[in-house]
Amino acid sequence: MEKLMPLPTMKEFIWDEFMEPLHISVKKMADDIFFNIQKDVDMRKAKRMNQKRFNKIKPFPRKKNNISLA
């Protein structure tokens, strides 16, 4: 049986590929990840709560103009 190289853990991958080369601390990484996840959750909740209002929004009709940029 062929001996395979062990797969890296997620911790090793994140450290080797991002944190160490970019000099990002564990605290900074955790703060950024939790903030972005919370922001995403908040946006999804707001969208669900206001979907009926969003569906009523109609775009303004576009006006044709004779302006040439050339």
CHARMM-style PDB file with segment names, atoms N, HN, CA, C and O in Angstrom:
ATOM      1  N   MET     1       0.848  -1.189   0.000  1.00  0.00      PROA
ATOM      2  CA  MET     1       0.000   0.000   0.000  1.00  0.00      PROA
ATOM      3  C   MET     1       0.889   1.248   0.000  1.00  0.00      PROA
ATOM      4  O   MET     1       1.889   1.319   0.715  1.00  0.00      PROA
ATOM      5  N   GLU     2       0.506   2.206  -0.803  1.00  0.00      PROA
ATOM      6  HN  GLU     2      -0.306   2.149  -1.383  1.00  0.00      PROA
ATOM      7  CA  GLU     2       1.267   3.450  -0.909  1.00  0.00      PROA
ATOM      8  C   GLU     2       1.075   4.301   0.346  1.00  0.00      PROA
ATOM      9  O   GLU     2      -0.044   4.470   0.832  1.00  0.00      PROA
ATOM     10  N   LYS     3       2.180   4.831   0.859  1.00  0.00      PROA
ATOM     11  HN  LYS     3       3.088   4.693   0.464  1.00  0.00      PROA
ATOM     12  CA  LYS     3       2.112   5.667   2.050  1.00  0.00      PROA
ATOM     13  C   LYS     3       1.857   7.108   1.610  1.00  0.00      PROA
ATOM     14  O   LYS     3       2.625   7.671   0.830  1.00  0.00      PROA
ATOM     15  N   LEU     4       0.784   7.693   2.112  1.00  0.00      PROA
ATOM     16  HN  LEU     4       0.160   7.236   2.745  1.00  0.00      PROA
ATOM     17  CA  LEU     4       0.405   9.047   1.744  1.00  0.00      PROA
ATOM     18  C   LEU     4       0.841  10.051   2.807  1.00  0.00      PROA
ATOM     19  O   LEU     4       0.921   9.739   3.995  1.00  0.00      PROA
ATOM     20  N   MET     5       1.115  11.246   2.345  1.00  0.00      PROA
ATOM     21  HN  MET     5       1.049  11.500   1.380  1.00  0.00      PROA
ATOM     22  CA  MET     5       1.463  12.317   3.264  1.00  0.00      PROA
ATOM     23  C   MET     5       0.207  12.709   4.048  1.00  0.00      PROA
ATOM     24  O   MET     5      -0.872  12.809   3.464  1.00  0.00      PROA
ATOM     25  N   PRO     6       0.329  12.930   5.350  1.00  0.00      PROA
ATOM     26  CA  PRO     6      -0.873  13.297   6.121  1.00  0.00      PROA
ATOM     27  C   PRO     6      -1.407  14.662   5.680  1.00  0.00      PROA
ATOM     28  O   PRO     6      -0.644  15.569   5.345  1.00  0.00      PROA
ATOM     29  N   LEU     7      -2.715  14.780   5.688  1.00  0.00      PROA
ATOM     30  HN  LEU     7      -3.335  14.044   5.960  1.00  0.00      PROA
ATOM     31  CA  LEU     7      -3.351  16.043   5.321  1.00  0.00      PROA
ATOM     32  C   LEU     7      -3.192  17.042   6.465  1.00  0.00      PROA
ATOM     33  O   LEU     7      -3.239  16.656   7.633  1.00  0.00      PROA
ATOM     34  N   PRO     8      -3.005  18.315   6.142  1.00  0.00      PROA
ATOM     35  CA  PRO     8      -2.884  19.300   7.213  1.00  0.00      PROA
ATOM     36  C   PRO     8      -4.234  19.537   7.885  1.00  0.00      PROA
ATOM     37  O   PRO     8      -5.287  19.383   7.267  1.00  0.00      PROA
ATOM     38  N   THR     9      -4.184  19.907   9.140  1.00  0.00      PROA
ATOM     39  HN  THR     9      -3.328  20.032   9.643  1.00  0.00      PROA
ATOM     40  CA  THR     9      -5.417  20.281   9.829  1.00  0.00      PROA
ATOM     41  C   THR     9      -5.814  21.680   9.366  1.00  0.00      PROA
ATOM     42  O   THR     9      -5.001  22.395   8.780  1.00  0.00      PROA
ATOM     43  N   MET    10      -7.043  22.065   9.626  1.00  0.00      PROA
ATOM     44  HN  MET    10      -7.703  21.484  10.103  1.00  0.00      PROA
ATOM     45  CA  MET    10      -7.489  23.403   9.251  1.00  0.00      PROA
ATOM     46  C   MET    10      -6.630  24.455   9.954  1.00  0.00      PROA
ATOM     47  O   MET    10      -6.293  25.484   9.368  1.00  0.00      PROA
ATOM     48  N   LYS    11      -6.284  24.190  11.202  1.00  0.00      PROA
ATOM     49  HN  LYS    11      -6.558  23.354  11.678  1.00  0.00      PROA
ATOM     50  CA  LYS    11      -5.439  25.114  11.965  1.00  0.00      PROA
ATOM     51  C   LYS    11      -4.090  25.299  11.260  1.00  0.00      PROA
ATOM     52  O   LYS    11      -3.626  26.427  11.092  1.00  0.00      PROA
ATOM     53  N   GLU    12      -3.475  24.211  10.855  1.00  0.00      PROA
ATOM     54  HN  GLU    12      -3.852  23.294  10.992  1.00  0.00      PROA
ATOM     55  CA  GLU    12      -2.175  24.287  10.177  1.00  0.00      PROA
ATOM     56  C   GLU    12      -2.290  25.037   8.851  1.00  0.00      PROA
ATOM     57  O   GLU    12      -1.436  25.856   8.511  1.00  0.00      PROA
ATOM     58  N   PHE    13      -3.345  24.746   8.119  1.00  0.00      PROA
ATOM     59  HN  PHE    13      -4.038  24.080   8.395  1.00  0.00      PROA
ATOM     60  CA  PHE    13      -3.537  25.389   6.822  1.00  0.00      PROA
ATOM     61  C   PHE    13      -3.702  26.899   6.974  1.00  0.00      PROA
ATOM     62  O   PHE    13      -3.039  27.671   6.282  1.00  0.00      PROA
ATOM     63  N   ILE    14      -4.582  27.317   7.874  1.00  0.00      PROA
ATOM     64  HN  ILE    14      -5.122  26.690   8.436  1.00  0.00      PROA
ATOM     65  CA  ILE    14      -4.821  28.753   8.078  1.00  0.00      PROA
ATOM     66  C   ILE    14      -3.553  29.443   8.560  1.00  0.00      PROA
ATOM     67  O   ILE    14      -3.220  30.540   8.111  1.00  0.00      PROA
ATOM     68  N   TRP    15      -2.850  28.789   9.478  1.00  0.00      PROA
ATOM     69  HN  TRP    15      -3.121  27.898   9.843  1.00  0.00      PROA
ATOM     70  CA  TRP    15      -1.618  29.391  10.011  1.00  0.00      PROA
ATOM     71  C   TRP    15      -0.567  29.524   8.908  1.00  0.00      PROA
ATOM     72  O   TRP    15      -0.002  30.601   8.716  1.00  0.00      PROA
ATOM     73  N   ASP    16      -0.304  28.438   8.185  1.00  0.00      PROA
ATOM     74  HN  ASP    16      -0.762  27.563   8.341  1.00  0.00      PROA
ATOM     75  CA  ASP    16       0.756  28.414   7.175  1.00  0.00      PROA
ATOM     76  C   ASP    16       0.455  29.292   5.966  1.00  0.00      PROA
ATOM     77  O   ASP    16       1.358  29.926   5.419  1.00  0.00      PROA
ATOM     78  N   GLU    17      -0.805  29.331   5.546  1.00  0.00      PROA
ATOM     79  HN  GLU    17      -1.538  28.816   5.989  1.00  0.00      PROA
ATOM     80  CA  GLU    17      -1.153  30.032   4.312  1.00  0.00      PROA
ATOM     81  C   GLU    17      -1.545  31.493   4.512  1.00  0.00      PROA
ATOM     82  O   GLU    17      -1.397  32.303   3.596  1.00  0.00      PROA
ATOM     83  N   PHE    18      -2.041  31.838   5.698  1.00  0.00      PROA
ATOM     84  HN  PHE    18      -2.161  31.180   6.442  1.00  0.00      PROA
ATOM     85  CA  PHE    18      -2.544  33.191   5.893  1.00  0.00      PROA
ATOM     86  C   PHE    18      -1.905  33.927   7.062  1.00  0.00      PROA
ATOM     87  O   PHE    18      -1.301  34.987   6.897  1.00  0.00      PROA
ATOM     88  N   MET    19      -2.050  33.348   8.237  1.00  0.00      PROA
ATOM     89  HN  MET    19      -2.541  32.487   8.371  1.00  0.00      PROA
ATOM     90  CA  MET    19      -1.659  34.087   9.436  1.00  0.00      PROA
ATOM     91  C   MET    19      -0.163  34.380   9.506  1.00  0.00      PROA
ATOM     92  O   MET    19       0.237  35.524   9.721  1.00  0.00      PROA
ATOM     93  N   GLU    20       0.648  33.371   9.328  1.00  0.00      PROA
ATOM     94  HN  GLU    20       0.324  32.441   9.154  1.00  0.00      PROA
ATOM     95  CA  GLU    20       2.095  33.574   9.427  1.00  0.00      PROA
ATOM     96  C   GLU    20       2.631  34.487   8.317  1.00  0.00      PROA
ATOM     97  O   GLU    20       3.343  35.444   8.621  1.00  0.00      PROA
ATOM     98  N   PRO    21       2.311  34.222   7.026  1.00  0.00      PROA
ATOM     99  CA  PRO    21       2.856  35.092   5.984  1.00  0.00      PROA
ATOM    100  C   PRO    21       2.352  36.538   6.068  1.00  0.00      PROA
ATOM    101  O   PRO    21       3.069  37.472   5.708  1.00  0.00      PROA
ATOM    102  N   LEU    22       1.127  36.713   6.542  1.00  0.00      PROA
ATOM    103  HN  LEU    22       0.545  35.954   6.834  1.00  0.00      PROA
ATOM    104  CA  LEU    22       0.550  38.059   6.606  1.00  0.00      PROA
ATOM    105  C   LEU    22       0.723  38.708   7.982  1.00  0.00      PROA
ATOM    106  O   LEU    22       0.273  39.831   8.213  1.00  0.00      PROA
ATOM    107  N   HSD    23       1.379  37.985   8.884  1.00  0.00      PROA
ATOM    108  HN  HSD    23       1.744  37.073   8.696  1.00  0.00      PROA
ATOM    109  CA  HSD    23       1.631  38.480  10.244  1.00  0.00      PROA
ATOM    110  C   HSD    23       0.334  38.869  10.953  1.00  0.00      PROA
ATOM    111  O   HSD    23       0.236  39.946  11.539  1.00  0.00      PROA
ATOM    112  N   ILE    24      -0.658  37.980  10.892  1.00  0.00      PROA
ATOM    113  HN  ILE    24      -0.578  37.104  10.416  1.00  0.00      PROA
ATOM    114  CA  ILE    24      -1.949  38.212  11.534  1.00  0.00      PROA
ATOM    115  C   ILE    24      -1.978  37.441  12.849  1.00  0.00      PROA
ATOM    116  O   ILE    24      -1.676  36.248  12.886  1.00  0.00      PROA
ATOM    117  N   SER    25      -2.340  38.129  13.922  1.00  0.00      PROA
ATOM    118  HN  SER    25      -2.585  39.098  13.892  1.00  0.00      PROA
ATOM    119  CA  SER    25      -2.406  37.468  15.229  1.00  0.00      PROA
ATOM    120  C   SER    25      -3.677  36.622  15.326  1.00  0.00      PROA
ATOM    121  O   SER    25      -4.623  36.803  14.560  1.00  0.00      PROA
ATOM    122  N   VAL    26      -3.676  35.707  16.276  1.00  0.00      PROA
ATOM    123  HN  VAL    26      -2.908  35.560  16.899  1.00  0.00      PROA
ATOM    124  CA  VAL    26      -4.846  34.863  16.510  1.00  0.00      PROA
ATOM    125  C   VAL    26      -6.035  35.741  16.896  1.00  0.00      PROA
ATOM    126  O   VAL    26      -7.151  35.515  16.429  1.00  0.00      PROA
ATOM    127  N   LYS    27      -5.803  36.737  17.743  1.00  0.00      PROA
ATOM    128  HN  LYS    27      -4.896  36.921  18.123  1.00  0.00      PROA
ATOM    129  CA  LYS    27      -6.886  37.627  18.172  1.00  0.00      PROA
ATOM    130  C   LYS    27      -7.466  38.389  16.985  1.00  0.00      PROA
ATOM    131  O   LYS    27      -8.685  38.484  16.848  1.00  0.00      PROA
ATOM    132  N   LYS    28      -6.611  38.929  16.132  1.00  0.00      PROA
ATOM    133  HN  LYS    28      -5.620  38.852  16.243  1.00  0.00      PROA
ATOM    134  CA  LYS    28      -7.076  39.679  14.965  1.00  0.00      PROA
ATOM    135  C   LYS    28      -7.892  38.778  14.037  1.00  0.00      PROA
ATOM    136  O   LYS    28      -8.947  39.178  13.544  1.00  0.00      PROA
ATOM    137  N   MET    29      -7.404  37.577  13.805  1.00  0.00      PROA
ATOM    138  HN  MET    29      -6.547  37.253  14.205  1.00  0.00      PROA
ATOM    139  CA  MET    29      -8.113  36.631  12.940  1.00  0.00      PROA
ATOM    140  C   MET    29      -9.485  36.298  13.526  1.00  0.00      PROA
ATOM    141  O   MET    29     -10.488  36.310  12.812  1.00  0.00      PROA
ATOM    142  N   ALA    30      -9.527  36.002  14.820  1.00  0.00      PROA
ATOM    143  HN  ALA    30      -8.713  35.992  15.400  1.00  0.00      PROA
ATOM    144  CA  ALA    30     -10.790  35.654  15.474  1.00  0.00      PROA
ATOM    145  C   ALA    30     -11.767  36.827  15.426  1.00  0.00      PROA
ATOM    146  O   ALA    30     -12.946  36.641  15.125  1.00  0.00      PROA
ATOM    147  N   ASP    31     -11.284  38.027  15.720  1.00  0.00      PROA
ATOM    148  HN  ASP    31     -10.326  38.178  15.965  1.00  0.00      PROA
ATOM    149  CA  ASP    31     -12.153  39.204  15.691  1.00  0.00      PROA
ATOM    150  C   ASP    31     -12.737  39.417  14.305  1.00  0.00      PROA
ATOM    151  O   ASP    31     -13.933  39.672  14.168  1.00  0.00      PROA
ATOM    152  N   ASP    32     -11.910  39.315  13.282  1.00  0.00      PROA
ATOM    153  HN  ASP    32     -10.938  39.108  13.393  1.00  0.00      PROA
ATOM    154  CA  ASP    32     -12.370  39.540  11.910  1.00  0.00      PROA
ATOM    155  C   ASP    32     -13.366  38.479  11.473  1.00  0.00      PROA
ATOM    156  O   ASP    32     -14.383  38.797  10.856  1.00  0.00      PROA
ATOM    157  N   ILE    33     -13.085  37.225  11.786  1.00  0.00      PROA
ATOM    158  HN  ILE    33     -12.260  36.966  12.288  1.00  0.00      PROA
ATOM    159  CA  ILE    33     -13.986  36.133  11.386  1.00  0.00      PROA
ATOM    160  C   ILE    33     -15.315  36.267  12.104  1.00  0.00      PROA
ATOM    161  O   ILE    33     -16.357  36.185  11.453  1.00  0.00      PROA
ATOM    162  N   PHE    34     -15.332  36.474  13.448  1.00  0.00      PROA
ATOM    163  HN  PHE    34     -14.486  36.541  13.976  1.00  0.00      PROA
ATOM    164  CA  PHE    34     -16.599  36.545  14.180  1.00  0.00      PROA
ATOM    165  C   PHE    34     -17.388  37.765  13.769  1.00  0.00      PROA
ATOM    166  O   PHE    34     -18.616  37.708  13.694  1.00  0.00      PROA
ATOM    167  N   PHE    35     -16.696  38.895  13.494  1.00  0.00      PROA
ATOM    168  HN  PHE    35     -15.699  38.941  13.555  1.00  0.00      PROA
ATOM    169  CA  PHE    35     -17.397  40.103  13.071  1.00  0.00      PROA
ATOM    170  C   PHE    35     -18.080  39.876  11.727  1.00  0.00      PROA
ATOM    171  O   PHE    35     -19.245  40.237  11.560  1.00  0.00      PROA
ATOM    172  N   ASN    36     -17.370  39.281  10.767  1.00  0.00      PROA
ATOM    173  HN  ASN    36     -16.424  38.988  10.904  1.00  0.00      PROA
ATOM    174  CA  ASN    36     -17.940  39.051   9.435  1.00  0.00      PROA
ATOM    175  C   ASN    36     -19.087  38.052   9.475  1.00  0.00      PROA
ATOM    176  O   ASN    36     -20.081  38.221   8.768  1.00  0.00      PROA
ATOM    177  N   ILE    37     -18.961  37.028  10.285  1.00  0.00      PROA
ATOM    178  HN  ILE    37     -18.155  36.892  10.860  1.00  0.00      PROA
ATOM    179  CA  ILE    37     -20.044  36.048  10.398  1.00  0.00      PROA
ATOM    180  C   ILE    37     -21.274  36.709  10.998  1.00  0.00      PROA
ATOM    181  O   ILE    37     -22.386  36.506  10.509  1.00  0.00      PROA
ATOM    182  N   GLN    38     -21.088  37.501  12.055  1.00  0.00      PROA
ATOM    183  HN  GLN    38     -20.185  37.665  12.452  1.00  0.00      PROA
ATOM    184  CA  GLN    38     -22.219  38.167  12.694  1.00  0.00      PROA
ATOM    185  C   GLN    38     -22.874  39.158  11.741  1.00  0.00      PROA
ATOM    186  O   GLN    38     -24.100  39.260  11.692  1.00  0.00      PROA
ATOM    187  N   LYS    39     -22.064  39.884  10.987  1.00  0.00      PROA
ATOM    188  HN  LYS    39     -21.068  39.801  11.026  1.00  0.00      PROA
ATOM    189  CA  LYS    39     -22.596  40.844  10.016  1.00  0.00      PROA
ATOM    190  C   LYS    39     -23.430  40.112   8.968  1.00  0.00      PROA
ATOM    191  O   LYS    39     -24.501  40.585   8.591  1.00  0.00      PROA
ATOM    192  N   ASP    40     -22.952  38.970   8.498  1.00  0.00      PROA
ATOM    193  HN  ASP    40     -22.081  38.586   8.805  1.00  0.00      PROA
ATOM    194  CA  ASP    40     -23.679  38.196   7.506  1.00  0.00      PROA
ATOM    195  C   ASP    40     -25.015  37.704   8.067  1.00  0.00      PROA
ATOM    196  O   ASP    40     -26.042  37.777   7.392  1.00  0.00      PROA
ATOM    197  N   VAL    41     -24.994  37.204   9.301  1.00  0.00      PROA
ATOM    198  HN  VAL    41     -24.160  37.144   9.849  1.00  0.00      PROA
ATOM    199  CA  VAL    41     -26.229  36.724   9.941  1.00  0.00      PROA
ATOM    200  C   VAL    41     -27.224  37.873  10.082  1.00  0.00      PROA
ATOM    201  O   VAL    41     -28.408  37.709   9.786  1.00  0.00      PROA
ATOM    202  N   ASP    42     -26.748  39.037  10.534  1.00  0.00      PROA
ATOM    203  HN  ASP    42     -25.786  39.169  10.775  1.00  0.00      PROA
ATOM    204  CA  ASP    42     -27.622  40.198  10.703  1.00  0.00      PROA
ATOM    205  C   ASP    42     -28.248  40.626   9.379  1.00  0.00      PROA
ATOM    206  O   ASP    42     -29.433  40.957   9.331  1.00  0.00      PROA
ATOM    207  N   MET    43     -27.461  40.620   8.304  1.00  0.00      PROA
ATOM    208  HN  MET    43     -26.499  40.351   8.343  1.00  0.00      PROA
ATOM    209  CA  MET    43     -27.982  41.008   6.991  1.00  0.00      PROA
ATOM    210  C   MET    43     -29.036  40.017   6.495  1.00  0.00      PROA
ATOM    211  O   MET    43     -30.048  40.418   5.921  1.00  0.00      PROA
ATOM    212  N   ARG    44     -28.798  38.741   6.715  1.00  0.00      PROA
ATOM    213  HN  ARG    44     -27.976  38.415   7.181  1.00  0.00      PROA
ATOM    214  CA  ARG    44     -29.782  37.730   6.291  1.00  0.00      PROA
ATOM    215  C   ARG    44     -31.089  37.868   7.061  1.00  0.00      PROA
ATOM    216  O   ARG    44     -32.169  37.739   6.485  1.00  0.00      PROA
ATOM    217  N   LYS    45     -30.991  38.132   8.372  1.00  0.00      PROA
ATOM    218  HN  LYS    45     -30.114  38.237   8.840  1.00  0.00      PROA
ATOM    219  CA  LYS    45     -32.203  38.328   9.179  1.00  0.00      PROA
ATOM    220  C   LYS    45     -32.977  39.545   8.704  1.00  0.00      PROA
ATOM    221  O   LYS    45     -34.199  39.494   8.571  1.00  0.00      PROA
ATOM    222  N   ALA    46     -32.265  40.647   8.446  1.00  0.00      PROA
ATOM    223  HN  ALA    46     -31.271  40.688   8.554  1.00  0.00      PROA
ATOM    224  CA  ALA    46     -32.921  41.868   7.990  1.00  0.00      PROA
ATOM    225  C   ALA    46     -33.600  41.640   6.648  1.00  0.00      PROA
ATOM    226  O   ALA    46     -34.710  42.125   6.425  1.00  0.00      PROA
ATOM    227  N   LYS    47     -32.950  40.913   5.758  1.00  0.00      PROA
ATOM    228  HN  LYS    47     -32.049  40.520   5.939  1.00  0.00      PROA
ATOM    229  CA  LYS    47     -33.539  40.641   4.450  1.00  0.00      PROA
ATOM    230  C   LYS    47     -34.812  39.819   4.587  1.00  0.00      PROA
ATOM    231  O   LYS    47     -35.810  40.100   3.922  1.00  0.00      PROA
ATOM    232  N   ARG    48     -34.783  38.810   5.441  1.00  0.00      PROA
ATOM    233  HN  ARG    48     -33.972  38.582   5.980  1.00  0.00      PROA
ATOM    234  CA  ARG    48     -35.975  37.974   5.644  1.00  0.00      PROA
ATOM    235  C   ARG    48     -37.120  38.778   6.246  1.00  0.00      PROA
ATOM    236  O   ARG    48     -38.271  38.636   5.835  1.00  0.00      PROA
ATOM    237  N   MET    49     -36.799  39.621   7.221  1.00  0.00      PROA
ATOM    238  HN  MET    49     -35.864  39.736   7.555  1.00  0.00      PROA
ATOM    239  CA  MET    49     -37.838  40.397   7.901  1.00  0.00      PROA
ATOM    240  C   MET    49     -38.467  41.446   6.982  1.00  0.00      PROA
ATOM    241  O   MET    49     -39.625  41.814   7.178  1.00  0.00      PROA
ATOM    242  N   ASN    50     -37.731  41.931   5.991  1.00  0.00      PROA
ATOM    243  HN  ASN    50     -36.789  41.633   5.832  1.00  0.00      PROA
ATOM    244  CA  ASN    50     -38.198  43.025   5.146  1.00  0.00      PROA
ATOM    245  C   ASN    50     -38.424  42.627   3.699  1.00  0.00      PROA
ATOM    246  O   ASN    50     -38.561  43.497   2.840  1.00  0.00      PROA
ATOM    247  N   GLN    51     -38.466  41.338   3.409  1.00  0.00      PROA
ATOM    248  HN  GLN    51     -38.354  40.631   4.107  1.00  0.00      PROA
ATOM    249  CA  GLN    51     -38.562  40.874   2.027  1.00  0.00      PROA
ATOM    250  C   GLN    51     -39.780  41.427   1.311  1.00  0.00      PROA
ATOM    251  O   GLN    51     -39.686  41.793   0.139  1.00  0.00      PROA
ATOM    252  N   LYS    52     -40.927  41.498   1.986  1.00  0.00      PROA
ATOM    253  HN  LYS    52     -41.004  41.200   2.938  1.00  0.00      PROA
ATOM    254  CA  LYS    52     -42.138  42.015   1.340  1.00  0.00      PROA
ATOM    255  C   LYS    52     -41.956  43.470   0.936  1.00  0.00      PROA
ATOM    256  O   LYS    52     -42.402  43.883  -0.135  1.00  0.00      PROA
ATOM    257  N   ARG    53     -41.301  44.246   1.794  1.00  0.00      PROA
ATOM    258  HN  ARG    53     -40.939  43.910   2.663  1.00  0.00      PROA
ATOM    259  CA  ARG    53     -41.038  45.654   1.462  1.00  0.00      PROA
ATOM    260  C   ARG    53     -40.072  45.751   0.280  1.00  0.00      PROA
ATOM    261  O   ARG    53     -40.271  46.560  -0.625  1.00  0.00      PROA
ATOM    262  N   PHE    54     -39.033  44.926   0.294  1.00  0.00      PROA
ATOM    263  HN  PHE    54     -38.871  44.268   1.029  1.00  0.00      PROA
ATOM    264  CA  PHE    54     -38.049  44.957  -0.787  1.00  0.00      PROA
ATOM    265  C   PHE    54     -38.703  44.612  -2.124  1.00  0.00      PROA
ATOM    266  O   PHE    54     -38.370  45.199  -3.154  1.00  0.00      PROA
ATOM    267  N   ASN    55     -39.639  43.654  -2.103  1.00  0.00      PROA
ATOM    268  HN  ASN    55     -39.910  43.177  -1.266  1.00  0.00      PROA
ATOM    269  CA  ASN    55     -40.296  43.231  -3.343  1.00  0.00      PROA
ATOM    270  C   ASN    55     -41.166  44.330  -3.940  1.00  0.00      PROA
ATOM    271  O   ASN    55     -41.434  44.309  -5.141  1.00  0.00      PROA
ATOM    272  N   LYS    56     -41.613  45.290  -3.132  1.00  0.00      PROA
ATOM    273  HN  LYS    56     -41.396  45.307  -2.156  1.00  0.00      PROA
ATOM    274  CA  LYS    56     -42.450  46.388  -3.619  1.00  0.00      PROA
ATOM    275  C   LYS    56     -41.640  47.495  -4.286  1.00  0.00      PROA
ATOM    276  O   LYS    56     -42.209  48.353  -4.960  1.00  0.00      PROA
ATOM    277  N   ILE    57     -40.337  47.487  -4.111  1.00  0.00      PROA
ATOM    278  HN  ILE    57     -39.875  46.790  -3.564  1.00  0.00      PROA
ATOM    279  CA  ILE    57     -39.484  48.527  -4.690  1.00  0.00      PROA
ATOM    280  C   ILE    57     -39.382  48.310  -6.197  1.00  0.00      PROA
ATOM    281  O   ILE    57     -39.008  47.235  -6.665  1.00  0.00      PROA
ATOM    282  N   LYS    58     -39.722  49.351  -6.937  1.00  0.00      PROA
ATOM    283  HN  LYS    58     -40.027  50.224  -6.557  1.00  0.00      PROA
ATOM    284  CA  LYS    58     -39.661  49.278  -8.395  1.00  0.00      PROA
ATOM    285  C   LYS    58     -38.600  50.263  -8.878  1.00  0.00      PROA
ATOM    286  O   LYS    58     -38.537  51.385  -8.377  1.00  0.00      PROA
ATOM    287  N   PRO    59     -37.774  49.871  -9.832  1.00  0.00      PROA
ATOM    288  CA  PRO    59     -36.752  50.797 -10.341  1.00  0.00      PROA
ATOM    289  C   PRO    59     -37.385  51.897 -11.184  1.00  0.00      PROA
ATOM    290  O   PRO    59     -38.433  51.697 -11.799  1.00  0.00      PROA
ATOM    291  N   PHE    60     -36.735  53.064 -11.205  1.00  0.00      PROA
ATOM    292  HN  PHE    60     -35.884  53.226 -10.706  1.00  0.00      PROA
ATOM    293  CA  PHE    60     -37.179  54.145 -12.066  1.00  0.00      PROA
ATOM    294  C   PHE    60     -36.954  53.724 -13.511  1.00  0.00      PROA
ATOM    295  O   PHE    60     -35.965  53.061 -13.822  1.00  0.00      PROA
ATOM    296  N   PRO    61     -37.880  54.111 -14.400  1.00  0.00      PROA
ATOM    297  CA  PRO    61     -37.642  53.789 -15.814  1.00  0.00      PROA
ATOM    298  C   PRO    61     -36.440  54.573 -16.326  1.00  0.00      PROA
ATOM    299  O   PRO    61     -36.246  55.735 -15.970  1.00  0.00      PROA
ATOM    300  N   ARG    62     -35.652  53.938 -17.148  1.00  0.00      PROA
ATOM    301  HN  ARG    62     -35.809  52.994 -17.437  1.00  0.00      PROA
ATOM    302  CA  ARG    62     -34.462  54.607 -17.709  1.00  0.00      PROA
ATOM    303  C   ARG    62     -34.881  55.530 -18.837  1.00  0.00      PROA
ATOM    304  O   ARG    62     -35.713  55.183 -19.675  1.00  0.00      PROA
ATOM    305  N   LYS    63     -34.292  56.700 -18.837  1.00  0.00      PROA
ATOM    306  HN  LYS    63     -33.616  56.982 -18.156  1.00  0.00      PROA
ATOM    307  CA  LYS    63     -34.548  57.652 -19.908  1.00  0.00      PROA
ATOM    308  C   LYS    63     -33.481  57.471 -20.980  1.00  0.00      PROA
ATOM    309  O   LYS    63     -32.302  57.284 -20.682  1.00  0.00      PROA
ATOM    310  N   LYS    64     -33.918  57.530 -22.217  1.00  0.00      PROA
ATOM    311  HN  LYS    64     -34.876  57.682 -22.459  1.00  0.00      PROA
ATOM    312  CA  LYS    64     -32.964  57.492 -23.321  1.00  0.00      PROA
ATOM    313  C   LYS    64     -32.398  58.887 -23.470  1.00  0.00      PROA
ATOM    314  O   LYS    64     -33.127  59.876 -23.393  1.00  0.00      PROA
ATOM    315  N   ASN    65     -31.103  58.961 -23.681  1.00  0.00      PROA
ATOM    316  HN  ASN    65     -30.511  58.158 -23.744  1.00  0.00      PROA
ATOM    317  CA  ASN    65     -30.511  60.285 -23.905  1.00  0.00      PROA
ATOM    318  C   ASN    65     -29.651  60.236 -25.162  1.00  0.00      PROA
ATOM    319  O   ASN    65     -29.266  59.170 -25.644  1.00  0.00      PROA
ATOM    320  N   ASN    66     -29.378  61.377 -25.651  1.00  0.00      PROA
ATOM    321  HN  ASN    66     -29.691  62.242 -25.260  1.00  0.00      PROA
ATOM    322  CA  ASN    66     -28.603  61.483 -26.887  1.00  0.00      PROA
ATOM    323  C   ASN    66     -27.159  61.905 -26.602  1.00  0.00      PROA
ATOM    324  O   ASN    66     -26.496  62.478 -27.467  1.00  0.00      PROA
ATOM    325  N   ILE    67     -26.688  61.629 -25.426  1.00  0.00      PROA
ATOM    326  HN  ILE    67     -27.226  61.164 -24.723  1.00  0.00      PROA
ATOM    327  CA  ILE    67     -25.342  62.025 -25.062  1.00  0.00      PROA
ATOM    328  C   ILE    67     -24.362  60.982 -25.577  1.00  0.00      PROA
ATOM    329  O   ILE    67     -24.542  59.784 -25.356  1.00  0.00      PROA
ATOM    330  N   SER    68     -23.332  61.444 -26.259  1.00  0.00      PROA
ATOM    331  HN  SER    68     -23.187  62.417 -26.438  1.00  0.00      PROA
ATOM    332  CA  SER    68     -22.313  60.547 -26.768  1.00  0.00      PROA
ATOM    333  C   SER    68     -21.026  60.794 -25.999  1.00  0.00      PROA
ATOM    334  O   SER    68     -20.627  61.943 -25.807  1.00  0.00      PROA
ATOM    335  N   LEU    69     -20.390  59.749 -25.569  1.00  0.00      PROA
ATOM    336  HN  LEU    69     -20.714  58.816 -25.726  1.00  0.00      PROA
ATOM    337  CA  LEU    69     -19.140  59.866 -24.834  1.00  0.00      PROA
ATOM    338  C   LEU    69     -17.935  59.784 -25.770  1.00  0.00      PROA
ATOM    339  O   LEU    69     -16.798  59.938 -25.326  1.00  0.00      PROA
ATOM    340  N   ALA    70     -18.169  59.548 -27.033  1.00  0.00      PROA
ATOM    341  HN  ALA    70     -19.093  59.423 -27.394  1.00  0.00      PROA
ATOM    342  CA  ALA    70     -17.069  59.410 -27.992  1.00  0.00      PROA
ATOM    343  C   ALA    70     -16.604  60.743 -28.503  1.00  0.00      PROA
ATOM    344  OT1 ALA    70     -15.684  60.805 -29.319  1.00  0.00      PROA
TER     345      ALA     70
END
